[in-house]
């Protein structure tokens, strides 16, 4: 065992001992407690993230993702895939999607006729956010969150091709069958 | 699911009228030191909460299944080890995902004027010193900061620290000393610049 600490280090040790760790907030204690009580339905952090192998962005011309080693139900994954496809179809049909944090590169004084000749979107992140309870009867739903960027090619008044990239987020609830 | 089960499920989900469980009592007593350790092991408060929660749930599962050895006295050592392992795994995954969450933390730091999720309670008289100590601890090499955190705020012995970190007791003690010396040097340099008394 090393020798005892010298006087200066002992003083520093005492100074450190005099400061106390921040208390765990009540709401955090409640979350922890609930997670421990409901350990059977708890999702570990690694299962909340659905990693995409190697590269997080799909090719520009297609929306693709790869099956991961996550452990959530196969039917749930299939349902998520179906919903993504449905959502993509909605976007492709020209319906107005929910868009957040638009980051357009188009000059504000240009008039744009949006005539998408090429439309694609990349999923940049997908995560299984866990379980929530919703609706009047508080049924359980598994929450999936998808972050993606979509590219819209359009032509401005000068005939120049403008490609806009818009980040967006989509949250999908999939009902969980009750036993 | 019958009505009573539905009500209990909702009550659990919303934590309405839940009686205090033994878990809550224990968390009231030990939660702060575990949260501090989780903060020290991870890159953000969100990550800290995740690894802490995952570790607590693992413990709850083991207890429920009757597979945990050591009783309540073994909970803390188990959790320190588990938090550290979860944090290491998370760190590897975070590296692969890039620096996005570090940027989020950095942005929060800017927006909150530098006061972001303090690790320690502040007494207004010693707030500045507390800040310097906290920042110095954060700058320490992780292997030193880990031992210091476990020893001083986790109240672990060198033997327990050694067991949790899979190092010898002597190595734990040496890291503790080197860590304190590094902290002393850092604080001395700040003192020379006149920032703290």
Interface residues (C-beta under 8 A of the other chain):
Chain A: X1 X2 X5 X8 X9 X12 X13 X15 X16 X17 X18 X19 X20 X21 X22 X23 X24 X28 X29 X30 X31 X32 X33 X34 X35 X36 X37 X38 X39 X40 X42 X44 X45 X46 X49 X51 X56 X133 X137 X138 X178 X179
Chain B: X1 X6 X9 X10 X12 X13 X15 X18 X21 X23 X24 X27 X28 X31 X32 X33 X34 X35 X36 X49 X50 X51 X52 X53 X54 X56 X57 X59 X60 X61 X64 X86 X89 X90 X93 X96 X97 X117 X118 X119 X120 X121 X126 X129 X130 X133 X134 X148 X152 X153 X158 X169 X170 X173 X174 X177 X180 X181 X183 X184 X187
